[in-house]
Structures are given as structure tokens and as C-alpha cells.
Amino acid sequence: MKTLHPIRLSGKEVLPLIEGGKGISVSNGESSGAWAASGGVGTFSGVNADSYDERGLPIPYAYEGRTRRERHRELIERSVKGAITQARRAYDLAGGEGRLHMNILWEMGAAEQVLRRVLDGAKGLIHGVTCGAGMPYRLAEICAQFGVFYYPIVSSARAFRALWKRAYYKFRKLLGAVVYEDPWLAGGHNGLSNSEDYRCPQAPRPRVAELRKMMNAYGLQDTPIIMAGGVWFLRDWEDWIDDPELAPIGFQFGTRPLLTQESPISMSWKRKLLNLCKGDILLHKFSPTGFFSSAVKNRFIAELEARSHRQVPYTRRADEDFDTPYAMGKRSRIVYVRRQDMPSMMSWVEQGYTDALPTPDSTLVFVTPEKAQEIHQDQVDCMGCLSACHFSNWSQGESGTTGRRVDPRSFCIQKTLQTIIHDDKTIDDELMFAGHGAYRFREDPFYKNGFIPSVKQLVERILTGD
């Protein structure tokens, strides 16, 4: 194993080992502070982070507002308070070692406002901001106002070129690094473009080499690239270290830090990770963001898959293909379906999937009355956690709506992520993000007999190549 040399990130020489930021409290001040204390870069989530009561327990994200706008404002206030809380916690635990970054999603609701207010309220505590899930053109400008380094997450050289030419060239001194996140291997939301086939993974090296070539052309030879997604054993990436075609390079670990003593996820979740098999992670497009994402195949994902399969096209007016009337909904509104779809529809109804819900793509999805009520209630309870939501049709723009029909094939992402991190008994029935290498917990001898390391032990293990 080659010697892993420190690199300069956010103004300091650190180990080129970065903790991947995971939203909704899954990477918090405790985990990121411990990672920084070990000499690397710790990353806490600035997405609806936890704050605590006088007993040290997380304060639930409960809402009093009657409208989406009112609940959205409540969410912003709680998010800002929570992120500042986690920044202080991480800073204290780091003890001046390493660096501390905050991760945000550009497509989260009020991302710019939350980012500005957190950086203002946590001055001197946060050294850098990583940001993905969208095209964060204004990230550089906002970070520059507070003297903080910025780290865009991209999945292609083309995406970085767009960011650079439109905005980032004005703020080159604070570009800490570019995070290349492999869209076929990373957990959470992935940056697959419409021109890329999610079923045909591409090797990361040529894509990263293309990114480096482009960065060099912009005079960014000394700006590191952080490889994210699919990184487990460093020995698997040994030929990348000090390679002049790629260097300087660092490595981001998103999935492995889940299984540490400092990780805030529940023991049930940790045990689940220890028992995953290859193929247990699904790359899917059920997310209300519209992005592909990767999550553990559990009952939550299975229900979404089955729901989507119980789907047929329809029209509001009869024509040559859609010639069979069907009474939809409580009002028995007549729509028209294809004759050949009727046997499947009747079979679903007989199985109890009696409610047909229209989608934005002129299809009907068949669900049970209980699931239909749950979907409807979740849409009514929307608090605007995204800038635009396919599931509830919320938009943070003036109209307050995307202008499209709500999509019952999706789900309330805020609800499920808040539930799985705060309720130990729900891991099979909520969204569980993970990278596609999560099955390696079961195969890696480091975790033999259910061993769960501290962050310090994990970092030491990674440095051996394993």
C-alpha cells in the first residue's frame, strides 16, 4: 500500500480522507467531530439537522402552521438552529484537529437562506461546505461572503464546466476541491443525467481523468478531486494515489462511517448493514426530487416498486386505443383505459387495491384505501422540505406549486427520513439510503462477529489499505 500523503483542504494539511455528509441527522456533530479529530475532514449534515432539549434528546420536527408556507417557515427556523447546534458540537469534539464541513442539498427548501444563516450563526466553526443534488451556481458566491471554502459535488466533467463558466471562475481561491460522486455506486441521491443509462455503469477513472484534464485547463492543477462513491478499501484505489493524471486526489467515505460507535443511526440499522448481501441496494427513481437515488431493498422500497407496477395509462376522452370506460375515485369520474389492461385492473381490485390514483404522466396507480389515505395526508401535511416536490407539487416559488399533478408513485421524503433516524423500530418500513458497497460490511473481516469500531479505529484501519 502506497503512503497516503496529506493534502491541503480548507486551508489546512489533513489526511485525504473525507466523511461523506448524509442528510437528516445521519451524519451529525458527534460523527463529524470524531472524524476531524482523527485528522481527516468531518462532514455533518446541514439538512434539517437536530437540536436538543434540556435532557439532550432530539426535538421532533413537529409543525403548528396551518398552511404549507407557515410550516415551511417553521422548517427553516428549526433547520438553521439544528445546523448551528451540530456545528458547535462538531467543533468542540474535533479539538482543533482536521477540518469540519457542512453538507447541504441544493434542492432542499430554502437552501440559500439556510446556508447564509448557518454560516453567519456558526462563524469560525465551519471550514467548508459541500453541496450537491442540483446545480449550485450560487454556492461559491455565498461561501465567499463568509470566507468559507466550497466543495461542489458533481458526477461528470460537463457538470463542473457549467458551474465553472457560469459562476465559479469568479471565486477560484475558495474552491476547496471538486467532489466527483460516482452516480452508479454512491448512496443517497445520484447525479445521473438524462443522457446516461442507469443500467450501464461506467468506470470512474476515465470520468475523473476527464474532470482533471478540464480543471487543469482552468488553472486548477492544485485543486484536489475527491473520489466519492464505491470507496471501501484504499488498496483498491492504490493506483490513483500520486498518479499525475489525477492528483491531487482524496477519498470520501459515505457508507463505512455509518457503522461506527459515533454514528447516530440505531442499532437495528447497524445490524441491518452487517447482514446485507450483494444486490441488496437498489438504484431507483421514486424520490420526490426527481433524481435517481440508492437505498436498501426493504419493505419500503418493495411497496414503492409494487405500487409502480400496478399502473396503467388512461385518457379523459375515448379514442381508438382507449375505448373502455372506468369509474375513477369517490366521485366515479369516468376515464378511459385500454381494453387489454382491464384484466390486470380487476385483479388488483380483487386483491384490495381498489383506489385508482391519477399521476402526472396520465396513468392510474392502484393502491389500498389505507395507502391512498396515507398518501393524501402526507401531501396535505407538506412542509416544503424541497425546492420543488414531485410528490406534493410544492414549490418554493411565488405560486407555491410546481403546476403539475401530485405524484402518488413517490413519497414524503422528510417524513420517512425523520422517522428512520429517530425511531429504532421502523428500519424496514422507511427509506434507508446506502451506497452499493454496503454488502461489504458482511464480507469485511474488520467487522467480524458484529464488531462496530469507533471513528478513530475506522480511520486507522482505512490507512492500512483495508
C-alpha positions in Angstrom: 0.0 0.0 0.0 1.4 3.4 -1.0 1.9 6.0 1.6 -1.1 8.3 1.8 0.2 11.9 1.9 -1.8 14.8 3.4 -3.4 17.3 1.1 -4.5 20.9 1.7 -8.2 21.2 2.3 -10.0 24.3 3.6 -6.7 26.0 4.4 -5.0 23.1 6.4 -3.0 20.0 5.7 -5.2 17.0 6.5 -5.4 13.3 5.7 -7.1 13.0 2.3 -10.0 11.1 4.0 -13.4 12.7 4.0 -16.5 11.7 5.8 -19.4 11.8 3.3 -22.3 14.0 4.5 -25.6 12.3 4.9 -28.8 14.2 5.4 -31.4 14.4 8.2 -29.1 13.8 11.1 -27.4 10.7 9.8 -24.0 12.5 9.9 -24.1 14.8 12.9 -21.7 16.8 15.1 -20.6 13.7 17.0 -19.6 11.6 14.0 -18.1 14.5 12.1 -16.2 15.9 15.1 -14.7 12.5 15.7 -13.7 12.2 12.1 -12.0 15.6 12.2 -10.3 14.7 15.5 -8.7 11.7 13.6 -7.0 14.1 11.2 -9.4 14.0 8.2 -12.4 16.0 7.1 -15.6 15.5 9.1 -18.9 16.4 7.4 -22.1 17.0 9.3 -25.5 17.3 7.6 -27.0 20.8 7.4 -30.2 19.3 6.1 -32.9 19.6 8.8 -30.4 18.8 11.5 -31.3 18.0 15.1 -31.3 20.4 18.0 -31.8 19.1 21.6 -34.0 19.7 24.6 -32.7 20.1 28.2 -32.4 16.3 28.5 -30.2 16.0 25.5 -33.0 14.4 23.4 -33.6 15.5 19.8 -36.5 17.9 19.4 -39.0 16.5 16.9 -39.8 18.3 13.7 -43.4 18.9 14.5 -45.4 21.7 12.9 -48.1 24.1 14.1 -48.7 26.0 10.9 -51.9 25.5 9.0 -50.5 26.3 5.6 -47.6 25.0 3.7 -46.0 28.4 3.8 -46.3 28.6 7.5 -44.9 25.1 8.0 -42.1 25.9 5.5 -41.0 28.9 7.7 -41.0 26.7 10.8 -38.8 24.2 9.0 -36.4 26.9 8.0 -36.1 28.1 11.6 -35.6 24.6 13.0 -33.1 23.7 10.3 -30.9 26.8 11.0 -31.0 26.1 14.7 -30.2 22.4 14.3 -27.3 23.0 11.9 -25.7 25.6 14.2 -26.1 23.2 17.1 -24.3 20.4 15.1 -21.5 22.8 14.0 -20.8 23.7 17.6 -20.9 20.1 18.7 -18.5 19.0 16.0 -16.1 21.9 16.6 -15.8 21.1 20.3 -15.2 17.4 19.6 -12.7 18.0 16.9 -10.4 19.8 19.3 -8.8 21.8 16.6 -7.8 18.8 14.5 -8.7 18.1 10.9 -11.4 20.2 9.2 -15.1 20.5 9.5 -17.5 20.7 6.6 -21.3 21.1 6.3 -23.2 19.2 3.7 -26.4 20.7 2.1 -28.6 19.7 -0.8 -29.1 22.5 -3.3 -32.6 21.2 -4.0 -33.7 21.4 -0.3 -36.2 24.0 0.5 -34.7 27.5 1.1 -31.2 26.2 0.6 -29.7 29.6 0.1 -31.4 31.2 3.1 -30.5 28.3 5.4 -26.8 28.3 4.2 -26.4 32.0 4.7 -27.9 32.0 8.2 -26.0 28.9 9.4 -22.7 30.4 8.1 -23.5 33.6 9.9 -24.5 31.9 13.1 -21.6 29.5 13.2 -18.7 31.8 12.2 -15.4 30.2 12.7 -16.9 26.7 13.3 -17.4 25.6 9.7 -14.4 25.4 7.3 -16.1 24.3 4.1 -19.5 23.5 2.5 -20.1 20.5 0.3 -23.2 20.7 -1.9 -24.9 18.5 -4.5 -28.3 17.4 -5.6 -28.7 20.0 -8.2 -26.6 22.7 -9.8 -25.4 25.0 -7.0 -24.4 28.0 -9.1 -24.7 30.4 -6.1 -22.8 28.2 -3.7 -19.5 29.9 -4.4 -20.8 33.4 -4.0 -22.5 32.7 -0.7 -19.4 30.9 0.7 -17.2 33.7 -0.4 -19.2 36.2 1.6 -18.3 34.3 4.7 -14.7 33.3 3.8 -15.6 29.6 3.7 -14.3 27.1 1.2 -16.8 25.4 -1.1 -16.9 21.9 -2.5 -19.4 21.2 -5.3 -20.4 17.6 -5.8 -20.6 16.6 -9.5 -20.9 13.4 -11.4 -19.3 14.5 -14.7 -16.8 16.9 -16.1 -19.7 18.5 -18.1 -21.5 19.4 -14.9 -18.4 21.1 -13.5 -17.8 23.0 -16.7 -21.3 24.5 -16.5 -20.7 25.6 -12.9 -17.3 27.0 -13.6 -18.2 29.0 -16.6 -21.4 30.4 -15.1 -20.2 31.3 -11.6 -17.2 29.6 -10.1 -14.4 31.2 -12.1 -15.1 34.4 -10.1 -14.3 32.6 -6.8 -11.4 30.3 -7.7 -9.5 30.9 -4.5 -12.1 29.4 -2.3 -12.8 26.3 -4.4 -11.5 23.8 -1.9 -11.9 20.7 -4.1 -14.3 19.2 -6.6 -16.1 16.1 -5.3 -16.7 13.5 -8.0 -19.5 11.3 -6.9 -20.0 8.1 -8.9 -23.6 8.1 -9.9 -23.8 4.3 -10.1 -22.1 3.5 -6.8 -22.9 6.3 -4.3 -25.7 6.1 -1.8 -28.4 8.7 -1.5 -29.3 11.0 -4.4 -27.2 10.4 -7.5 -26.3 12.7 -10.4 -27.3 10.6 -13.4 -28.1 12.8 -16.4 -30.8 12.1 -18.9 -28.1 11.1 -21.4 -26.7 8.3 -19.2 -28.2 4.9 -18.8 -28.7 3.9 -15.2 -28.5 0.2 -16.2 -25.0 0.6 -17.8 -22.4 1.7 -15.2 -19.3 3.5 -16.4 -15.9 3.1 -14.8 -15.0 6.1 -12.6 -11.3 6.5 -13.7 -11.9 7.8 -17.3 -14.6 10.2 -16.0 -12.3 11.5 -13.2 -9.4 11.8 -15.6 -11.6 13.9 -17.9 -12.6 16.1 -15.0 -8.9 16.6 -14.0 -8.0 17.5 -17.6 -10.7 20.1 -17.7 -9.7 21.5 -14.2 -6.1 21.8 -15.3 -7.2 23.7 -18.4 -8.9 26.2 -16.0 -5.6 26.6 -14.0 -6.9 24.3 -11.2 -3.9 21.9 -11.2 -3.5 22.2 -7.4 -7.2 21.9 -6.6 -7.9 18.4 -5.3 -10.5 16.0 -6.7 -12.4 13.9 -4.0 -13.4 10.5 -5.3 -16.8 9.6 -3.7 -19.0 6.5 -4.2 -17.8 2.9 -4.1 -14.7 3.7 -1.9 -14.2 0.9 0.6 -10.6 -0.4 0.7 -7.9 2.2 -0.2 -5.8 -0.6 -1.7 -8.5 -0.9 -4.4 -7.6 2.7 -5.4 -3.8 2.5 -4.8 -3.0 3.2 -8.5 -4.9 6.6 -8.1 -2.7 7.8 -5.3 0.0 10.2 -6.6 -1.0 9.5 -10.2 -0.1 12.7 -12.1 -3.2 12.1 -14.4 -5.5 12.5 -11.3 -3.5 14.1 -8.5 -4.1 15.7 -6.1 -6.7 13.3 -5.0 -8.7 12.5 -1.8 -11.2 9.8 -0.9 -14.7 10.2 0.5 -16.3 7.5 2.7 -20.0 7.7 2.9 -21.2 4.2 3.8 -18.5 2.9 6.1 -18.9 5.7 8.7 -22.5 4.6 9.2 -21.2 1.6 11.2 -19.2 3.4 13.9 -19.8 3.9 17.6 -20.3 7.6 17.0 -22.8 7.1 14.1 -26.2 8.3 15.3 -28.2 5.6 13.4 -29.9 2.9 15.6 -28.5 -0.5 16.5 -31.2 -2.1 14.4 -30.0 -0.1 11.4 -26.4 -1.1 12.1 -27.3 -4.7 12.4 -29.1 -4.5 9.1 -26.0 -3.2 7.4 -23.9 -6.0 8.8 -26.2 -8.5 7.1 -26.7 -7.1 3.6 -25.8 -9.1 0.6 -24.6 -8.0 -2.8 -27.5 -6.7 -4.8 -29.4 -5.5 -1.7 -29.1 -1.9 -2.8 -31.5 -0.5 -5.5 -30.8 2.4 -7.8 -34.3 3.8 -8.3 -36.2 6.9 -9.2 -39.0 7.1 -6.7 -37.6 10.1 -4.9 -39.8 13.2 -5.0 -36.7 15.2 -6.1 -36.8 13.6 -9.5 -33.2 12.3 -9.0 -32.1 8.7 -9.0 -31.1 7.5 -5.6 -29.7 4.4 -4.0 -31.3 2.7 -1.0 -31.5 -0.7 0.8 -34.2 -3.0 -0.6 -36.6 -3.3 2.3 -40.4 -3.3 2.7 -40.5 0.5 2.0 -38.8 0.0 -1.4 -40.7 -3.1 -2.2 -44.0 -1.3 -1.7 -42.9 1.5 -4.0 -41.9 -1.0 -6.7 -45.1 -2.9 -6.4 -47.2 0.3 -6.4 -45.5 1.5 -9.6 -46.1 -1.9 -11.3 -49.9 -1.6 -10.5 -50.1 1.2 -13.1 -52.0 1.6 -16.4 -52.3 4.6 -18.8 -55.6 6.4 -19.2 -57.2 9.3 -21.1 -60.2 11.6 -20.3 -61.7 11.1 -23.7 -62.3 7.9 -25.6 -60.3 7.2 -28.7 -59.3 4.2 -30.8 -56.9 2.8 -28.2 -58.6 3.9 -25.0 -62.1 2.7 -25.6 -63.1 1.2 -22.2 -64.7 3.4 -19.6 -63.6 3.2 -15.9 -65.1 4.9 -12.9 -62.3 6.6 -11.0 -62.3 7.8 -7.5 -65.1 8.5 -5.0 -66.9 10.6 -7.5 -66.8 7.8 -10.0 -65.4 10.1 -12.6 -65.3 8.3 -16.0 -61.9 8.0 -17.7 -60.9 5.6 -20.5 -58.4 2.8 -20.4 -57.2 0.2 -22.9 -59.3 -2.9 -23.0 -56.3 -5.2 -22.6 -55.5 -3.5 -19.3 -58.8 -4.4 -17.7 -57.9 -7.9 -16.5 -54.9 -6.6 -14.6 -57.0 -3.8 -13.1 -59.8 -6.1 -12.0 -57.2 -8.5 -10.5 -55.7 -5.6 -8.4 -59.2 -4.5 -7.3 -59.9 -8.1 -6.1 -56.7 -8.1 -4.1 -57.8 -5.0 -2.3 -56.1 -2.3 -4.4 -59.3 -0.6 -5.0 -58.3 3.1 -5.2 -57.0 4.3 -8.6 -54.9 7.5 -8.2 -54.0 9.6 -11.2 -50.4 10.5 -11.8 -48.8 13.5 -13.8 -48.0 11.0 -16.6 -51.6 10.2 -17.4 -51.5 6.8 -15.6 -53.6 5.3 -12.8 -51.8 3.7 -9.8 -53.8 1.2 -7.8 -53.4 1.2 -4.0 -55.4 0.1 -1.0 -57.8 2.6 0.6 -55.4 2.8 3.6 -52.4 3.6 1.5 -54.5 6.2 -0.5 -55.4 7.9 2.7 -51.8 7.9 3.9 -50.6 9.4 0.6 -53.2 12.1 0.7 -52.5 13.0 4.3 -48.7 13.2 3.6 -49.4 15.5 0.7 -51.7 17.7 2.8 -49.0 17.9 5.6 -46.3 19.0 3.2 -43.9 21.5 4.9 -41.8 22.4 1.8 -38.6 20.5 2.6 -37.6 20.6 -1.1 -37.4 23.5 -3.5 -39.8 21.6 -5.7 -41.5 18.3 -4.8 -43.0 15.8 -7.3 -44.9 14.1 -4.5 -46.8 17.0 -3.1 -46.4 19.5 -6.0 -45.0 22.1 -3.6 -42.6 24.7 -5.0 -40.9 27.5 -3.0 -41.6 29.9 -5.9 -44.3 32.6 -5.7 -47.0 30.2 -6.9 -46.3 27.7 -4.2 -46.8 24.8 -6.7 -44.9 23.1 -9.5 -48.0 23.4 -11.6 -48.2 19.6 -12.1 -50.4 17.0 -10.6 -49.2 15.4 -7.3 -47.4 12.1 -7.9 -48.7 9.1 -5.8 -45.9 6.9 -7.0 -43.5 8.9 -4.8 -43.4 9.6 -1.1 -42.8 12.3 1.6 -39.0 12.2 1.9 -38.9 14.4 5.0 -41.3 12.1 6.9 -39.5 8.9 6.1 -36.0 10.2 6.8 -37.0 11.8 10.1 -38.7 8.6 11.1 -35.9 6.2 10.3 -33.3 8.2 12.2 -35.4 8.8 15.3 -37.4 5.5 15.6 -35.5 2.3 16.1 -38.4 0.1 15.2 -39.1 1.3 11.6 -36.0 0.5 9.6 -37.7 -2.0 7.3 -40.6 0.4 6.6 -38.8 3.6 5.8 -36.2 4.8 3.3 -32.7 3.6 4.2 -30.1 5.2 2.0 -26.8 3.3 1.4 -24.0 3.0 -1.1 -23.9 0.0 -3.4 -20.9 -1.4 -1.5 -22.8 -1.7 1.8 -22.8 -5.5 1.3 -19.1 -5.4 2.1 -19.8 -5.0 5.8 -20.7 -8.7 5.8 -17.6 -9.7 3.9 -15.0 -7.4 5.5 -13.2 -9.3 8.4 -12.8 -6.0 10.2 -16.5 -6.3 11.2 -16.3 -10.0 12.2 -18.6 -11.0 15.0 -20.6 -7.8 14.7 -17.7 -5.5 15.6 -18.5 -1.8 15.5 -15.4 0.4 15.6 -15.0 3.9 16.8 -14.4 6.5 14.1 -10.7 6.6 15.2 -10.4 2.8 14.8 -12.1 3.1 11.4 -9.7 5.8 10.1 -6.7 3.8 11.4 -8.0 0.7 9.6 -8.6 2.7 6.3 -5.0 4.0 6.4 -3.7 0.4 6.3 -5.3 -0.1 2.9 -8.2 -2.1 4.4 
